[in-house]
Amino acid sequence: MPGQAELDAKAWLAAIVENSDDAILSKTLEGIVTSWNSGAERLFGFSAEEMLGRPILILIPEDRRSEESLILEKIRRGERVDHFETVRRRKDGSLVDISLTVSPVRNRDGVITGASKIARDISERKRQHERQLLLLREMNHRIKNLFTVTSALISLSERSATGAADLAASLRQRLSALARAHDFTLPDMAGGLERERTTTLFSLLGAILTPHNDADAPRTHVLGADFPIRAPALASLALALNEFATNSAKYGALSVAEGRLRVDSAVDGEDHVLVWTETGGPPPPSSIDRPGFGSQLERLTIAQALRGTATRDWRPEGLVITVRTPLRHLSG
């Protein structure tokens, strides 16, 4: 018979398993659940009463059923499955990303009779990884755009400069304006904390479009209704408008001396409507049907952050972008 020390050790082990944040369960070699801790109930939504004696396949999506056969084959050979990342289905039908460790369970004679499984929720880790990748892509996109826009500003300054000193002064002014516009696309941080920042729509457009204008002959015009833009909408809207201006400087009306841009702002019920109209630019690029990261960035800022929509109309005279956004997400 087991001694008191062994009984105490088993009680400690049972308590550790039951109170673990991870899902810990066991199953037979036929995939029938034989134990189910409270962590498994929290992760998958099924109680022990609902899972004991039932097949583990309940948790496995149809397109991943083959994983169970492969895992059981390894267990029968006495092999361990370490930190296998996969997807399982909760009781409510939602999917959860997990890291799975599976080990053989042996009886007193050393015969493998089943498997123990530890499942850890890695959904947040996956989301953080995806956010990191998105931020890296955004940083790469911004850096490339800054080089492109700087090149366009050099060409723009060169057209109106009367000499080297005039060119340097013009370019310096444009780059300073570009830096101020770029600042709007970032949160206002002080002491590691994000501060409330506000400006008006026209001030924001002015900061973004000023680098592309000639002092004596403005090429951009902003008309209509002005109103305050508050955090956190400010950085998102600035990012989208800056993307419009960058693309125009690379491919559209702001890339040539003859090009013109008009931005109309209007309130339509509970929505704000901004119409970005380019004229006099080059023909549309052949790649417009193959959206890149810039288009993805626009969708993230307008659709997700601002809860709005953006449509493009490639007209013979130039591009027209219409952005419709709920006012409460901009100034509320």
SVG drawing of the C-alpha trace seen along z (x, -y; Angstrom):
<svg xmlns="http://www.w3.org/2000/svg" viewBox="-29 -84 53 89">
<polyline fill="none" stroke="black" stroke-width="0.4" points="0.0,0.0 1.2,-3.6 2.7,-5.4 1.6,-8.7 4.4,-10.5 3.3,-9.1 -0.3,-10.0 0.7,-13.5 2.8,-13.9 -0.2,-12.7 -2.5,-15.1 0.0,-18.0 0.3,-16.9 -3.5,-16.7 -3.9,-20.2 -1.2,-21.6 -2.9,-20.1 -6.4,-21.3 -5.3,-24.8 -3.0,-25.3 -3.8,-28.1 -3.0,-25.7 -5.5,-23.2 -4.3,-19.8 -6.2,-16.6 -5.6,-13.0 -7.0,-10.6 -6.9,-7.0 -5.1,-5.7 -8.4,-5.9 -8.7,-9.6 -11.3,-9.4 -11.0,-12.0 -10.3,-10.5 -9.4,-13.7 -10.1,-17.4 -8.9,-20.1 -10.4,-23.6 -7.9,-25.2 -9.3,-23.1 -12.8,-24.2 -11.7,-27.9 -9.9,-27.5 -12.4,-25.4 -15.6,-26.2 -16.6,-22.5 -17.0,-21.3 -15.4,-18.0 -18.9,-16.4 -19.4,-17.4 -16.0,-16.0 -15.2,-12.9 -15.8,-9.8 -16.2,-11.7 -13.7,-11.9 -11.1,-14.7 -12.1,-15.2 -14.9,-17.5 -12.2,-20.2 -10.5,-19.7 -11.6,-21.6 -12.4,-19.4 -9.4,-20.6 -7.1,-19.6 -8.4,-16.1 -5.3,-14.5 -3.2,-16.0 -4.9,-13.7 -3.9,-10.6 -0.3,-11.7 -0.1,-12.6 -1.5,-9.3 0.9,-7.4 3.8,-9.2 2.4,-8.5 2.1,-4.7 5.8,-4.8 6.6,-6.4 7.4,-9.7 6.6,-13.1 5.1,-16.1 6.6,-19.4 5.1,-22.8 3.1,-22.0 1.2,-25.2 -2.2,-24.5 -5.9,-25.7 -8.7,-24.2 -12.4,-24.9 -14.2,-26.1 -17.7,-25.1 -19.1,-28.3 -17.6,-27.5 -14.8,-30.1 -11.3,-29.1 -8.3,-29.5 -4.6,-29.4 -2.8,-27.0 0.6,-25.5 0.2,-21.7 2.5,-19.4 1.5,-15.7 3.3,-12.9 2.7,-9.1 1.1,-7.8 2.3,-4.4 0.9,-1.9 2.9,-0.2 4.2,2.3 5.5,-0.4 2.8,0.2 1.6,-3.0 -2.1,-3.3 -2.9,-6.9 -1.6,-10.4 -1.5,-13.5 -1.9,-16.9 -1.1,-20.4 -2.6,-23.2 -1.7,-26.8 -3.6,-29.7 -1.2,-31.6 -3.8,-33.9 -2.4,-37.1 1.1,-36.1 0.0,-35.5 -1.8,-38.9 1.3,-40.6 3.5,-39.0 1.0,-40.1 1.0,-43.6 4.8,-43.6 4.9,-42.5 2.4,-45.2 4.5,-47.8 7.7,-46.7 5.9,-46.8 4.5,-50.2 8.0,-51.5 9.5,-50.1 6.7,-51.6 7.1,-55.0 10.9,-55.1 10.6,-54.2 7.9,-56.9 10.0,-59.5 12.8,-58.9 10.4,-59.1 8.6,-62.2 12.0,-63.9 13.0,-63.2 9.8,-64.7 10.2,-67.8 13.7,-68.3 12.3,-68.2 9.5,-70.6 11.9,-73.1 14.3,-72.8 11.5,-74.0 11.0,-77.3 14.5,-77.9 16.6,-80.8 19.9,-79.5 21.6,-77.2 20.8,-79.3 17.2,-79.6 17.0,-75.9 18.4,-75.1 16.1,-77.5 13.0,-76.2 14.0,-72.6 14.7,-73.3 11.3,-74.9 9.6,-72.0 11.4,-69.4 10.5,-71.2 6.9,-71.3 7.1,-67.6 8.5,-66.9 5.6,-68.8 3.1,-66.9 4.7,-63.5 4.5,-64.4 0.7,-64.4 0.8,-60.7 2.3,-59.7 0.8,-59.8 1.8,-62.7 4.0,-61.1 5.3,-62.9 7.0,-61.1 6.0,-57.8 2.3,-58.7 0.0,-59.5 -1.3,-63.1 -4.6,-64.4 -3.9,-66.1 -6.3,-68.2 -6.2,-70.3 -8.7,-71.2 -9.2,-69.3 -8.0,-72.3 -4.9,-72.7 -4.1,-69.1 -4.6,-69.2 -2.5,-72.4 0.4,-70.7 0.3,-67.7 -0.1,-69.6 2.2,-72.6 5.4,-70.8 3.8,-70.2 2.8,-73.8 4.7,-76.7 4.5,-79.8 3.5,-82.0 1.2,-79.5 -0.5,-77.0 -1.4,-73.7 -3.7,-72.5 -7.0,-74.0 -9.1,-73.0 -12.8,-74.0 -15.9,-73.4 -16.5,-72.7 -13.7,-72.8 -14.0,-71.2 -11.8,-69.9 -10.1,-66.5 -9.3,-64.9 -7.1,-62.0 -7.1,-59.1 -8.7,-59.9 -6.0,-62.5 -3.1,-60.1 -5.3,-57.7 -6.7,-60.4 -3.3,-62.1 -1.8,-58.7 -4.5,-58.2 -4.3,-61.7 -0.5,-61.6 -0.8,-58.3 -3.0,-60.1 -0.6,-62.9 2.4,-60.6 0.8,-58.5 -0.1,-61.7 3.5,-63.0 4.7,-59.6 2.2,-58.8 -0.6,-61.4 -1.3,-65.1 1.4,-66.3 4.1,-64.5 4.0,-67.0 4.0,-70.8 0.7,-71.0 -1.1,-68.8 -3.7,-70.3 -5.5,-68.9 -8.8,-70.0 -10.1,-68.7 -13.7,-69.3 -15.1,-68.8 -18.8,-68.5 -21.0,-67.3 -23.8,-64.9 -26.1,-64.1 -24.0,-62.2 -21.1,-61.6 -18.2,-63.7 -17.5,-63.4 -14.1,-64.3 -13.6,-64.3 -10.0,-64.3 -9.9,-65.4 -6.8,-65.3 -6.5,-66.9 -3.8,-67.4 -1.7,-64.5 -0.2,-61.6 -2.3,-58.6 -3.2,-56.1 -0.4,-53.6 -0.8,-50.1 -0.5,-48.7 -3.7,-50.2 -5.4,-46.8 -2.6,-45.3 -3.0,-47.0 0.1,-47.1 0.9,-47.8 -0.1,-51.4 -3.7,-50.4 -3.7,-48.0 -2.6,-50.8 -5.4,-53.0 -8.0,-50.2 -6.7,-49.7 -6.8,-53.4 -10.1,-54.3 -12.1,-51.2 -10.9,-50.0 -9.7,-53.0 -12.2,-55.6 -15.0,-53.2 -15.3,-54.8 -15.1,-53.9 -12.9,-55.1 -13.6,-54.7 -11.5,-55.5 -12.6,-56.6 -9.9,-56.7 -11.4,-59.3 -9.7,-60.5 -8.9,-63.8 -7.5,-62.3 -8.1,-60.3 -11.0,-61.1 -11.1,-59.6 -14.2,-59.8 -13.9,-59.2 -17.0,-58.9 -16.5,-58.8 -18.9,-59.1 -18.3,-62.5 -18.3,-61.0 -15.1,-59.1 -13.4,-62.3 -14.4,-65.1 -16.4,-63.3"/>
</svg>
